[in-house]
Amino acid sequence: MARIAGVNLPKGKRIEYALTYLYGIGLPLSQKILTDTKIDFNTRTEDLTEEQVARLRDFIEKSFKVEGDLRREVMMNIKRLKEIGAYRGTRHSRHLPARGQRTKTNSRTVRGNVRRTMGSGRKPSAQKT
């Protein structure tokens, strides 16, 4: 089983998509990593040799911040914004959109799927008898 940066990669998937299970690695970065380490995109995770896994692990750890380090850095950036009293920091602390989106409607993803108005999310009334 391939284990990179503390994450077990799924066995049956192509390595191109399996690398995206790491926090901080998307599909374009995954493809770049595979071309730099000279590993075929179509290789399944279970078919990787130990040498290939070691090459991937070393390249990712040397070149990119992933998983815990990246999460820590993002949290420190948000904490810094809150401490200096920046507008974005206050938006983060209130769990509201921080990048200028409207909030009268369509801010469900940041707020969590909360419906705070009286009529929204109401169940239909009982049938007529």
N, CA, C and O atoms as CSV, one atom per row, in Angstrom:
chain,resi,resn,atom,element,x,y,z
A,1,MET,N,N,0.845,-1.179,0.000
A,1,MET,CA,C,0.000,0.000,0.000
A,1,MET,C,C,0.890,1.242,0.000
A,1,MET,O,O,1.833,1.348,0.784
A,2,ALA,N,N,0.573,2.175,-0.892
A,2,ALA,CA,C,1.356,3.401,-0.987
A,2,ALA,C,C,0.912,4.376,0.102
A,2,ALA,O,O,-0.270,4.698,0.218
A,3,ARG,N,N,1.863,4.833,0.887
A,3,ARG,CA,C,1.579,5.783,1.953
A,3,ARG,C,C,2.500,6.978,1.770
A,3,ARG,O,O,3.722,6.858,1.869
A,4,ILE,N,N,1.897,8.135,1.501
A,4,ILE,CA,C,2.678,9.351,1.265
A,4,ILE,C,C,2.158,10.441,2.180
A,4,ILE,O,O,0.953,10.688,2.223
A,5,ALA,N,N,3.036,11.090,2.906
A,5,ALA,CA,C,2.709,12.192,3.814
A,5,ALA,C,C,1.637,11.793,4.816
A,5,ALA,O,O,0.786,12.608,5.173
A,6,GLY,N,N,1.672,10.552,5.272
A,6,GLY,CA,C,0.726,10.095,6.290
A,6,GLY,C,C,-0.640,9.724,5.768
A,6,GLY,O,O,-1.556,9.509,6.562
A,7,VAL,N,N,-0.814,9.639,4.446
A,7,VAL,CA,C,-2.108,9.297,3.864
A,7,VAL,C,C,-1.958,8.033,3.033
A,7,VAL,O,O,-1.052,7.928,2.205
A,8,ASN,N,N,-2.854,7.071,3.259
A,8,ASN,CA,C,-2.873,5.872,2.442
A,8,ASN,C,C,-3.594,6.181,1.141
A,8,ASN,O,O,-4.746,6.615,1.148
A,9,LEU,N,N,-2.917,5.958,0.030
A,9,LEU,CA,C,-3.541,6.207,-1.264
A,9,LEU,C,C,-4.451,5.037,-1.616
A,9,LEU,O,O,-4.109,3.892,-1.320
A,10,PRO,N,N,-5.612,5.293,-2.245
A,10,PRO,CA,C,-6.529,4.209,-2.595
A,10,PRO,C,C,-5.900,3.259,-3.605
A,10,PRO,O,O,-5.202,3.690,-4.522
A,11,LYS,N,N,-6.153,1.963,-3.431
A,11,LYS,CA,C,-5.455,0.943,-4.216
A,11,LYS,C,C,-5.870,0.873,-5.680
A,11,LYS,O,O,-5.004,0.835,-6.555
A,12,GLY,N,N,-7.153,0.854,-5.967
A,12,GLY,CA,C,-7.597,0.563,-7.324
A,12,GLY,C,C,-7.558,1.736,-8.282
A,12,GLY,O,O,-7.838,1.559,-9.468
A,13,LYS,N,N,-7.226,2.916,-7.817
A,13,LYS,CA,C,-7.276,4.097,-8.677
A,13,LYS,C,C,-5.975,4.301,-9.428
A,13,LYS,O,O,-4.914,3.827,-9.021
A,14,ARG,N,N,-6.085,5.034,-10.559
A,14,ARG,CA,C,-4.882,5.445,-11.266
A,14,ARG,C,C,-4.123,6.420,-10.373
A,14,ARG,O,O,-4.723,7.210,-9.645
A,15,ILE,N,N,-2.793,6.353,-10.442
A,15,ILE,CA,C,-1.963,7.160,-9.544
A,15,ILE,C,C,-2.187,8.651,-9.777
A,15,ILE,O,O,-2.033,9.460,-8.862
A,16,GLU,N,N,-2.553,9.009,-11.012
A,16,GLU,CA,C,-2.835,10.407,-11.345
A,16,GLU,C,C,-3.942,10.972,-10.450
A,16,GLU,O,O,-3.858,12.115,-10.001
A,17,TYR,N,N,-4.976,10.169,-10.195
A,17,TYR,CA,C,-6.092,10.611,-9.365
A,17,TYR,C,C,-5.869,10.268,-7.892
A,17,TYR,O,O,-6.402,10.950,-7.016
A,18,ALA,N,N,-5.110,9.252,-7.611
A,18,ALA,CA,C,-4.864,8.865,-6.221
A,18,ALA,C,C,-4.050,9.929,-5.492
A,18,ALA,O,O,-4.238,10.133,-4.293
A,19,LEU,N,N,-3.153,10.608,-6.197
A,19,LEU,CA,C,-2.344,11.643,-5.555
A,19,LEU,C,C,-3.194,12.830,-5.105
A,19,LEU,O,O,-2.791,13.573,-4.210
A,20,THR,N,N,-4.361,13.015,-5.715
A,20,THR,CA,C,-5.212,14.140,-5.329
A,20,THR,C,C,-5.869,13.921,-3.973
A,20,THR,O,O,-6.518,14.831,-3.458
A,21,TYR,N,N,-5.720,12.741,-3.385
A,21,TYR,CA,C,-6.227,12.499,-2.036
A,21,TYR,C,C,-5.364,13.213,-0.993
A,21,TYR,O,O,-5.772,13.339,0.161
A,22,LEU,N,N,-4.185,13.679,-1.383
A,22,LEU,CA,C,-3.331,14.437,-0.485
A,22,LEU,C,C,-3.812,15.879,-0.453
A,22,LEU,O,O,-4.074,16.465,-1.503
A,23,TYR,N,N,-3.931,16.458,0.733
A,23,TYR,CA,C,-4.349,17.853,0.880
A,23,TYR,C,C,-3.275,18.740,0.286
A,23,TYR,O,O,-2.113,18.675,0.686
A,24,GLY,N,N,-3.667,19.571,-0.674
A,24,GLY,CA,C,-2.720,20.478,-1.304
A,24,GLY,C,C,-2.260,20.030,-2.672
A,24,GLY,O,O,-1.482,20.729,-3.321
A,25,ILE,N,N,-2.731,18.860,-3.131
A,25,ILE,CA,C,-2.366,18.384,-4.462
A,25,ILE,C,C,-3.648,18.173,-5.260
A,25,ILE,O,O,-4.493,17.353,-4.903
A,26,GLY,N,N,-3.772,18.928,-6.345
A,26,GLY,CA,C,-4.893,18.765,-7.255
A,26,GLY,C,C,-4.435,18.003,-8.487
A,26,GLY,O,O,-3.312,17.503,-8.543
A,27,LEU,N,N,-5.313,17.921,-9.469
A,27,LEU,CA,C,-4.997,17.156,-10.666
A,27,LEU,C,C,-3.834,17.739,-11.477
A,27,LEU,O,O,-2.954,16.979,-11.882
A,28,PRO,N,N,-3.789,19.046,-11.732
A,28,PRO,CA,C,-2.642,19.556,-12.503
A,28,PRO,C,C,-1.298,19.347,-11.798
A,28,PRO,O,O,-0.303,19.015,-12.442
A,29,LEU,N,N,-1.272,19.542,-10.483
A,29,LEU,CA,C,-0.027,19.335,-9.737
A,29,LEU,C,C,0.339,17.853,-9.713
A,29,LEU,O,O,1.517,17.500,-9.778
A,30,SER,N,N,-0.657,17.000,-9.622
A,30,SER,CA,C,-0.424,15.561,-9.661
A,30,SER,C,C,0.221,15.157,-10.985
A,30,SER,O,O,1.160,14.361,-11.004
A,31,GLN,N,N,-0.278,15.700,-12.081
A,31,GLN,CA,C,0.288,15.389,-13.393
A,31,GLN,C,C,1.722,15.909,-13.508
A,31,GLN,O,O,2.575,15.244,-14.096
A,32,LYS,N,N,1.987,17.076,-12.957
A,32,LYS,CA,C,3.343,17.633,-12.993
A,32,LYS,C,C,4.305,16.763,-12.184
A,32,LYS,O,O,5.436,16.520,-12.604
A,33,ILE,N,N,3.845,16.296,-11.017
A,33,ILE,CA,C,4.684,15.435,-10.181
A,33,ILE,C,C,5.029,14.150,-10.922
A,33,ILE,O,O,6.175,13.701,-10.894
A,34,LEU,N,N,4.033,13.556,-11.587
A,34,LEU,CA,C,4.264,12.298,-12.290
A,34,LEU,C,C,5.199,12.474,-13.478
A,34,LEU,O,O,6.011,11.591,-13.752
A,35,THR,N,N,5.104,13.594,-14.190
A,35,THR,CA,C,6.025,13.797,-15.306
A,35,THR,C,C,7.449,14.035,-14.796
A,35,THR,O,O,8.411,13.578,-15.413
A,36,ASP,N,N,7.587,14.743,-13.679
A,36,ASP,CA,C,8.919,14.996,-13.133
A,36,ASP,C,C,9.565,13.730,-12.585
A,36,ASP,O,O,10.783,13.569,-12.673
A,37,THR,N,N,8.760,12.827,-12.018
A,37,THR,CA,C,9.316,11.582,-11.472
A,37,THR,C,C,9.319,10.449,-12.498
A,37,THR,O,O,9.738,9.332,-12.195
A,38,LYS,N,N,8.842,10.746,-13.728
A,38,LYS,CA,C,8.831,9.771,-14.838
A,38,LYS,C,C,8.044,8.511,-14.494
A,38,LYS,O,O,8.519,7.392,-14.690
A,39,ILE,N,N,6.832,8.713,-13.979
A,39,ILE,CA,C,5.923,7.603,-13.697
A,39,ILE,C,C,4.722,7.753,-14.622
A,39,ILE,O,O,4.213,8.858,-14.808
A,40,ASP,N,N,4.269,6.641,-15.204
A,40,ASP,CA,C,3.147,6.676,-16.145
A,40,ASP,C,C,1.857,7.049,-15.425
A,40,ASP,O,O,1.592,6.570,-14.322
A,41,PHE,N,N,1.053,7.909,-16.057
A,41,PHE,CA,C,-0.209,8.370,-15.460
A,41,PHE,C,C,-1.191,7.222,-15.261
A,41,PHE,O,O,-1.976,7.232,-14.313
A,42,ASN,N,N,-1.150,6.232,-16.152
A,42,ASN,CA,C,-2.148,5.164,-16.127
A,42,ASN,C,C,-1.834,4.051,-15.137
A,42,ASN,O,O,-2.632,3.126,-14.982
A,43,THR,N,N,-0.706,4.118,-14.476
A,43,THR,CA,C,-0.339,3.088,-13.503
A,43,THR,C,C,-1.305,3.109,-12.332
A,43,THR,O,O,-1.636,4.173,-11.808
A,44,ARG,N,N,-1.751,1.943,-11.927
A,44,ARG,CA,C,-2.622,1.840,-10.748
A,44,ARG,C,C,-1.755,1.919,-9.498
A,44,ARG,O,O,-0.582,1.543,-9.520
A,45,THR,N,N,-2.335,2.405,-8.418
A,45,THR,CA,C,-1.582,2.576,-7.179
A,45,THR,C,C,-1.027,1.247,-6.682
A,45,THR,O,O,0.093,1.178,-6.178
A,46,GLU,N,N,-1.827,0.195,-6.833
A,46,GLU,CA,C,-1.376,-1.120,-6.345
A,46,GLU,C,C,-0.235,-1.681,-7.176
A,46,GLU,O,O,0.481,-2.565,-6.707
A,47,ASP,N,N,-0.041,-1.187,-8.417
A,47,ASP,CA,C,1.010,-1.700,-9.291
A,47,ASP,C,C,2.328,-0.951,-9.162
A,47,ASP,O,O,3.300,-1.301,-9.833
A,48,LEU,N,N,2.382,0.077,-8.310
A,48,LEU,CA,C,3.626,0.828,-8.139
A,48,LEU,C,C,4.664,-0.032,-7.428
A,48,LEU,O,O,4.336,-0.796,-6.520
A,49,THR,N,N,5.915,0.099,-7.850
A,49,THR,CA,C,6.989,-0.603,-7.150
A,49,THR,C,C,7.401,0.222,-5.937
A,49,THR,O,O,7.068,1.403,-5.841
A,50,GLU,N,N,8.119,-0.395,-5.024
A,50,GLU,CA,C,8.596,0.317,-3.827
A,50,GLU,C,C,9.516,1.475,-4.214
A,50,GLU,O,O,9.516,2.522,-3.567
A,51,GLU,N,N,10.298,1.275,-5.272
A,51,GLU,CA,C,11.216,2.320,-5.731
A,51,GLU,C,C,10.445,3.527,-6.240
A,51,GLU,O,O,10.834,4.666,-5.982
A,52,GLN,N,N,9.339,3.285,-6.971
A,52,GLN,CA,C,8.518,4.385,-7.479
A,52,GLN,C,C,7.834,5.138,-6.343
A,52,GLN,O,O,7.755,6.367,-6.357
A,53,VAL,N,N,7.343,4.390,-5.363
A,53,VAL,CA,C,6.682,5.025,-4.214
A,53,VAL,C,C,7.686,5.887,-3.452
A,53,VAL,O,O,7.360,6.998,-3.035
A,54,ALA,N,N,8.905,5.378,-3.270
A,54,ALA,CA,C,9.934,6.135,-2.570
A,54,ALA,C,C,10.300,7.399,-3.351
A,54,ALA,O,O,10.513,8.459,-2.762
A,55,ARG,N,N,10.373,7.281,-4.683
A,55,ARG,CA,C,10.682,8.437,-5.527
A,55,ARG,C,C,9.590,9.501,-5.406
A,55,ARG,O,O,9.882,10.690,-5.278
A,56,LEU,N,N,8.326,9.058,-5.448
A,56,LEU,CA,C,7.199,9.984,-5.287
A,56,LEU,C,C,7.245,10.669,-3.928
A,56,LEU,O,O,7.111,11.889,-3.832
A,57,ARG,N,N,7.437,9.870,-2.873
A,57,ARG,CA,C,7.441,10.388,-1.504
A,57,ARG,C,C,8.540,11.438,-1.329
A,57,ARG,O,O,8.291,12.514,-0.784
A,58,ASP,N,N,9.740,11.129,-1.785
A,58,ASP,CA,C,10.860,12.064,-1.644
A,58,ASP,C,C,10.611,13.355,-2.418
A,58,ASP,O,O,10.866,14.448,-1.913
A,59,PHE,N,N,10.106,13.221,-3.657
A,59,PHE,CA,C,9.869,14.403,-4.486
A,59,PHE,C,C,8.811,15.307,-3.870
A,59,PHE,O,O,8.972,16.527,-3.846
A,60,ILE,N,N,7.726,14.715,-3.370
A,60,ILE,CA,C,6.638,15.511,-2.788
A,60,ILE,C,C,7.099,16.189,-1.503
A,60,ILE,O,O,6.807,17.365,-1.284
A,61,GLU,N,N,7.821,15.454,-0.645
A,61,GLU,CA,C,8.256,16.030,0.629
A,61,GLU,C,C,9.285,17.138,0.432
A,61,GLU,O,O,9.313,18.098,1.203
A,62,LYS,N,N,10.135,17.018,-0.599
A,62,LYS,CA,C,11.138,18.050,-0.844
A,62,LYS,C,C,10.540,19.289,-1.507
A,62,LYS,O,O,10.959,20.409,-1.215
A,63,SER,N,N,9.575,19.099,-2.388
A,63,SER,CA,C,9.132,20.192,-3.255
A,63,SER,C,C,7.902,20.942,-2.779
A,63,SER,O,O,7.772,22.133,-3.063
A,64,PHE,N,N,6.988,20.284,-2.061
A,64,PHE,CA,C,5.705,20.904,-1.766
A,64,PHE,C,C,5.347,20.788,-0.296
A,64,PHE,O,O,5.788,19.877,0.405
A,65,LYS,N,N,4.524,21.748,0.157
A,65,LYS,CA,C,3.911,21.639,1.476
A,65,LYS,C,C,2.585,20.927,1.293
A,65,LYS,O,O,1.734,21.389,0.532
A,66,VAL,N,N,2.400,19.824,1.972
A,66,VAL,CA,C,1.139,19.087,1.869
A,66,VAL,C,C,0.697,18.677,3.261
A,66,VAL,O,O,1.464,18.730,4.222
A,67,GLU,N,N,-0.554,18.270,3.341
A,67,GLU,CA,C,-1.177,17.748,4.558
A,67,GLU,C,C,-0.970,18.646,5.773
A,67,GLU,O,O,-1.363,19.812,5.733
A,68,GLY,N,N,-0.375,18.152,6.838
A,68,GLY,CA,C,-0.314,18.858,8.114
A,68,GLY,C,C,0.368,20.210,8.046
A,68,GLY,O,O,-0.117,21.177,8.635
A,69,ASP,N,N,1.494,20.296,7.334
A,69,ASP,CA,C,2.213,21.562,7.232
A,69,ASP,C,C,1.368,22.623,6.535
A,69,ASP,O,O,1.322,23.775,6.966
A,70,LEU,N,N,0.709,22.227,5.466
A,70,LEU,CA,C,-0.114,23.176,4.712
A,70,LEU,C,C,-1.340,23.591,5.508
A,70,LEU,O,O,-1.703,24.767,5.522
A,71,ARG,N,N,-1.979,22.636,6.169
A,71,ARG,CA,C,-3.145,22.965,7.001
A,71,ARG,C,C,-2.747,23.941,8.111
A,71,ARG,O,O,-3.470,24.894,8.400
A,72,ARG,N,N,-1.588,23.691,8.728
A,72,ARG,CA,C,-1.098,24.558,9.792
A,72,ARG,C,C,-0.837,25.966,9.271
A,72,ARG,O,O,-1.169,26.953,9.928
A,73,GLU,N,N,-0.237,26.050,8.083
A,73,GLU,CA,C,0.057,27.363,7.505
A,73,GLU,C,C,-1.234,28.133,7.204
A,73,GLU,O,O,-1.316,29.332,7.472
A,74,VAL,N,N,-2.230,27.455,6.653
A,74,VAL,CA,C,-3.506,28.111,6.345
A,74,VAL,C,C,-4.172,28.594,7.631
A,74,VAL,O,O,-4.685,29.712,7.686
A,75,MET,N,N,-4.165,27.750,8.667
A,75,MET,CA,C,-4.783,28.147,9.936
A,75,MET,C,C,-4.042,29.335,10.569
A,75,MET,O,O,-4.672,30.216,11.154
A,76,MET,N,N,-2.709,29.358,10.454
A,76,MET,CA,C,-1.943,30.485,10.987
A,76,MET,C,C,-2.244,31.773,10.224
A,76,MET,O,O,-2.295,32.848,10.821
A,77,ASN,N,N,-2.442,31.671,8.908
A,77,ASN,CA,C,-2.791,32.851,8.120
A,77,ASN,C,C,-4.145,33.407,8.547
A,77,ASN,O,O,-4.307,34.620,8.680
A,78,ILE,N,N,-5.117,32.523,8.762
A,78,ILE,CA,C,-6.443,32.968,9.197
A,78,ILE,C,C,-6.369,33.554,10.600
A,78,ILE,O,O,-7.008,34.566,10.888
A,79,LYS,N,N,-5.593,32.921,11.469
A,79,LYS,CA,C,-5.431,33.425,12.836
A,79,LYS,C,C,-4.789,34.809,12.831
A,79,LYS,O,O,-5.188,35.676,13.608
A,80,ARG,N,N,-3.797,35.027,11.961
A,80,ARG,CA,C,-3.135,36.321,11.851
A,80,ARG,C,C,-4.124,37.392,11.399
A,80,ARG,O,O,-4.130,38.503,11.929
A,81,LEU,N,N,-4.964,37.052,10.412
A,81,LEU,CA,C,-5.969,38.013,9.940
A,81,LEU,C,C,-6.939,38.390,11.053
A,81,LEU,O,O,-7.342,39.548,11.160
A,82,LYS,N,N,-7.318,37.419,11.883
A,82,LYS,CA,C,-8.231,37.705,12.993
A,82,LYS,C,C,-7.562,38.603,14.024
A,82,LYS,O,O,-8.183,39.533,14.540
A,83,GLU,N,N,-6.280,38.322,14.328
A,83,GLU,CA,C,-5.573,39.081,15.369
A,83,GLU,C,C,-5.339,40.535,14.989
A,83,GLU,O,O,-5.414,41.417,15.844
A,84,ILE,N,N,-5.058,40.794,13.721
A,84,ILE,CA,C,-4.796,42.179,13.330
A,84,ILE,C,C,-6.086,42.934,13.059
A,84,ILE,O,O,-6.056,44.135,12.791
A,85,GLY,N,N,-7.206,42.252,13.123
A,85,GLY,CA,C,-8.497,42.913,12.960
A,85,GLY,C,C,-8.848,43.235,11.529
A,85,GLY,O,O,-9.607,44.168,11.268
A,86,ALA,N,N,-8.304,42.471,10.597
A,86,ALA,CA,C,-8.597,42.709,9.191
A,86,ALA,C,C,-10.043,42.324,8.882
A,86,ALA,O,O,-10.646,41.509,9.581
A,87,TYR,N,N,-10.578,42.915,7.839
A,87,TYR,CA,C,-11.954,42.636,7.431
A,87,TYR,C,C,-12.134,41.150,7.144
A,87,TYR,O,O,-13.113,40.544,7.578
A,88,ARG,N,N,-11.189,40.565,6.412
A,88,ARG,CA,C,-11.288,39.137,6.103
A,88,ARG,C,C,-11.261,38.292,7.361
A,88,ARG,O,O,-11.925,37.258,7.433
A,89,GLY,N,N,-10.486,38.732,8.369
A,89,GLY,CA,C,-10.433,38.001,9.631
A,89,GLY,C,C,-11.764,38.017,10.357
A,89,GLY,O,O,-12.179,37.006,10.923
A,90,THR,N,N,-12.440,39.167,10.343
A,90,THR,CA,C,-13.746,39.230,11.006
A,90,THR,C,C,-14.764,38.385,10.263
A,90,THR,O,O,-15.633,37.775,10.885
A,91,ARG,N,N,-14.667,38.341,8.930
A,91,ARG,CA,C,-15.579,37.496,8.158
A,91,ARG,C,C,-15.354,36.026,8.496
A,91,ARG,O,O,-16.308,35.260,8.630
A,92,HIS,N,N,-14.086,35.637,8.634
A,92,HIS,CA,C,-13.788,34.255,9.013
A,92,HIS,C,C,-14.347,33.945,10.396
A,92,HIS,O,O,-14.928,32.879,10.600
A,93,SER,N,N,-14.181,34.851,11.337
A,93,SER,CA,C,-14.624,34.579,12.702
A,93,SER,C,C,-16.142,34.512,12.797
A,93,SER,O,O,-16.672,33.822,13.668
A,94,ARG,N,N,-16.858,35.221,11.911
A,94,ARG,CA,C,-18.321,35.170,11.917
A,94,ARG,C,C,-18.887,34.089,11.012
A,94,ARG,O,O,-20.105,33.960,10.888
A,95,HIS,N,N,-18.018,33.312,10.380
A,95,HIS,CA,C,-18.423,32.235,9.465
A,95,HIS,C,C,-19.268,32.764,8.318
A,95,HIS,O,O,-20.321,32.214,7.994
A,96,LEU,N,N,-18.782,33.851,7.705
A,96,LEU,CA,C,-19.448,34.440,6.550
A,96,LEU,C,C,-18.472,34.440,5.372
A,96,LEU,O,O,-17.268,34.281,5.577
A,97,PRO,N,N,-18.963,34.614,4.153
A,97,PRO,CA,C,-18.055,34.633,2.997
A,97,PRO,C,C,-17.041,35.761,3.114
A,97,PRO,O,O,-17.396,36.878,3.490
A,98,ALA,N,N,-15.782,35.478,2.795
A,98,ALA,CA,C,-14.710,36.446,2.988
A,98,ALA,C,C,-14.289,37.125,1.696
A,98,ALA,O,O,-13.455,38.029,1.730
A,99,ARG,N,N,-14.832,36.723,0.573
A,99,ARG,CA,C,-14.329,37.236,-0.702
A,99,ARG,C,C,-15.376,38.016,-1.494
A,99,ARG,O,O,-15.370,37.981,-2.724
A,100,GLY,N,N,-16.263,38.712,-0.811
A,100,GLY,CA,C,-17.148,39.634,-1.485
A,100,GLY,C,C,-18.417,39.047,-2.048
A,100,GLY,O,O,-19.130,39.734,-2.779
A,101,GLN,N,N,-18.731,37.791,-1.733
A,101,GLN,CA,C,-19.968,37.230,-2.246
A,101,GLN,C,C,-21.161,37.836,-1.526
A,101,GLN,O,O,-21.029,38.360,-0.420
A,102,ARG,N,N,-22.322,37.764,-2.155
A,102,ARG,CA,C,-23.515,38.282,-1.518
A,102,ARG,C,C,-23.965,37.332,-0.420
A,102,ARG,O,O,-23.707,36.130,-0.477
A,103,THR,N,N,-24.644,37.889,0.587
A,103,THR,CA,C,-25.074,37.044,1.699
A,103,THR,C,C,-26.579,37.019,1.875
A,103,THR,O,O,-27.092,36.253,2.690
A,104,LYS,N,N,-27.308,37.857,1.112
A,104,LYS,CA,C,-28.764,37.799,1.242
A,104,LYS,C,C,-29.255,36.425,0.809
A,104,LYS,O,O,-30.151,35.855,1.432
A,105,THR,N,N,-28.673,35.896,-0.253
A,105,THR,CA,C,-28.928,34.516,-0.668
A,105,THR,C,C,-27.585,33.895,-1.003
A,105,THR,O,O,-26.574,34.595,-1.073
A,106,ASN,N,N,-27.569,32.626,-1.203
A,106,ASN,CA,C,-26.411,31.901,-1.756
A,106,ASN,C,C,-25.159,31.902,-0.888
A,106,ASN,O,O,-24.058,31.831,-1.433
A,107,SER,N,N,-25.272,31.977,0.419
A,107,SER,CA,C,-24.060,31.830,1.230
A,107,SER,C,C,-24.195,30.606,2.119
A,107,SER,O,O,-23.694,30.589,3.243
A,108,ARG,N,N,-24.864,29.596,1.623
A,108,ARG,CA,C,-25.121,28.405,2.420
A,108,ARG,C,C,-23.851,27.600,2.699
A,108,ARG,O,O,-23.725,26.992,3.762
A,109,THR,N,N,-22.913,27.594,1.756
A,109,THR,CA,C,-21.750,26.730,1.942
A,109,THR,C,C,-20.876,27.216,3.083
A,109,THR,O,O,-20.356,26.399,3.842
A,110,VAL,N,N,-20.700,28.509,3.226
A,110,VAL,CA,C,-19.861,29.018,4.307
A,110,VAL,C,C,-20.592,28.907,5.640
A,110,VAL,O,O,-20.003,28.524,6.651
A,111,ARG,N,N,-21.873,29.245,5.633
A,111,ARG,CA,C,-22.624,29.239,6.885
A,111,ARG,C,C,-23.009,27.844,7.326
A,111,ARG,O,O,-23.482,27.666,8.449
A,112,GLY,N,N,-22.824,26.870,6.493
A,112,GLY,CA,C,-23.389,25.560,6.769
A,112,GLY,C,C,-24.811,25.640,6.251
A,112,GLY,O,O,-25.348,26.743,6.148
A,113,ASN,N,N,-25.427,24.559,5.929
A,113,ASN,CA,C,-26.720,24.609,5.245
A,113,ASN,C,C,-27.806,25.034,6.224
A,113,ASN,O,O,-28.696,24.254,6.563
A,114,VAL,N,N,-27.717,26.288,6.675
A,114,VAL,CA,C,-28.634,26.810,7.685
A,114,VAL,C,C,-29.680,27.652,6.997
A,114,VAL,O,O,-29.351,28.495,6.162
A,115,ARG,N,N,-30.933,27.437,7.335
A,115,ARG,CA,C,-32.010,28.272,6.806
A,115,ARG,C,C,-32.586,29.036,7.976
A,115,ARG,O,O,-33.225,28.455,8.853
A,116,ARG,N,N,-32.360,30.341,7.991
A,116,ARG,CA,C,-32.706,31.115,9.174
A,116,ARG,C,C,-33.995,31.915,9.028
A,116,ARG,O,O,-34.441,32.531,9.996
A,117,THR,N,N,-34.605,31.923,7.841
A,117,THR,CA,C,-35.835,32.696,7.678
A,117,THR,C,C,-37.036,31.838,8.030
A,117,THR,O,O,-36.927,30.618,8.150
A,118,MET,N,N,-38.162,32.475,8.192
A,118,MET,CA,C,-39.329,31.770,8.672
A,118,MET,C,C,-39.882,30.782,7.655
A,118,MET,O,O,-40.196,29.646,8.011
A,119,GLY,N,N,-40.006,31.191,6.403
A,119,GLY,CA,C,-40.674,30.351,5.431
A,119,GLY,C,C,-39.784,29.335,4.754
A,119,GLY,O,O,-40.272,28.328,4.240
A,120,SER,N,N,-38.471,29.584,4.744
A,120,SER,CA,C,-37.617,28.669,4.002
A,120,SER,C,C,-37.437,27.366,4.757
A,120,SER,O,O,-37.298,27.356,5.980
A,121,GLY,N,N,-37.440,26.296,4.037
A,121,GLY,CA,C,-37.278,24.993,4.642
A,121,GLY,C,C,-38.521,24.499,5.339
A,121,GLY,O,O,-38.470,23.528,6.093
A,122,ARG,N,N,-39.635,25.155,5.096
A,122,ARG,CA,C,-40.882,24.774,5.754
A,122,ARG,C,C,-41.432,23.516,5.117
A,122,ARG,O,O,-41.381,23.359,3.897
A,123,LYS,N,N,-41.953,22.628,5.925
A,123,LYS,CA,C,-42.550,21.409,5.425
A,123,LYS,C,C,-43.948,21.739,4.880
A,123,LYS,O,O,-44.620,22.624,5.408
A,124,PRO,N,N,-44.386,21.042,3.838
A,124,PRO,CA,C,-45.718,21.321,3.301
A,124,PRO,C,C,-46.804,21.014,4.341
A,124,PRO,O,O,-46.668,20.097,5.151
A,125,SER,N,N,-47.869,21.793,4.298
A,125,SER,CA,C,-48.928,21.597,5.263
A,125,SER,C,C,-49.670,20.294,5.001
A,125,SER,O,O,-49.542,19.709,3.926
A,126,ALA,N,N,-50.438,19.845,5.972
A,126,ALA,CA,C,-51.131,18.566,5.866
A,126,ALA,C,C,-52.169,18.616,4.750
A,126,ALA,O,O,-52.672,19.683,4.396
A,127,GLN,N,N,-52.481,17.440,4.201
A,127,GLN,CA,C,-53.464,17.337,3.117
A,127,GLN,C,C,-54.857,17.704,3.594
A,127,GLN,O,O,-55.173,17.576,4.777
A,128,LYS,N,N,-55.700,18.169,2.654
A,128,LYS,CA,C,-57.088,18.474,3.012
A,128,LYS,C,C,-57.834,17.193,3.313
A,128,LYS,O,O,-57.582,16.154,2.703
A,129,THR,N,N,-58.759,17.276,4.264
A,129,THR,CA,C,-59.528,16.076,4.606
A,129,THR,C,C,-60.910,16.100,4.009
A,129,THR,O,O,-61.683,15.163,4.203
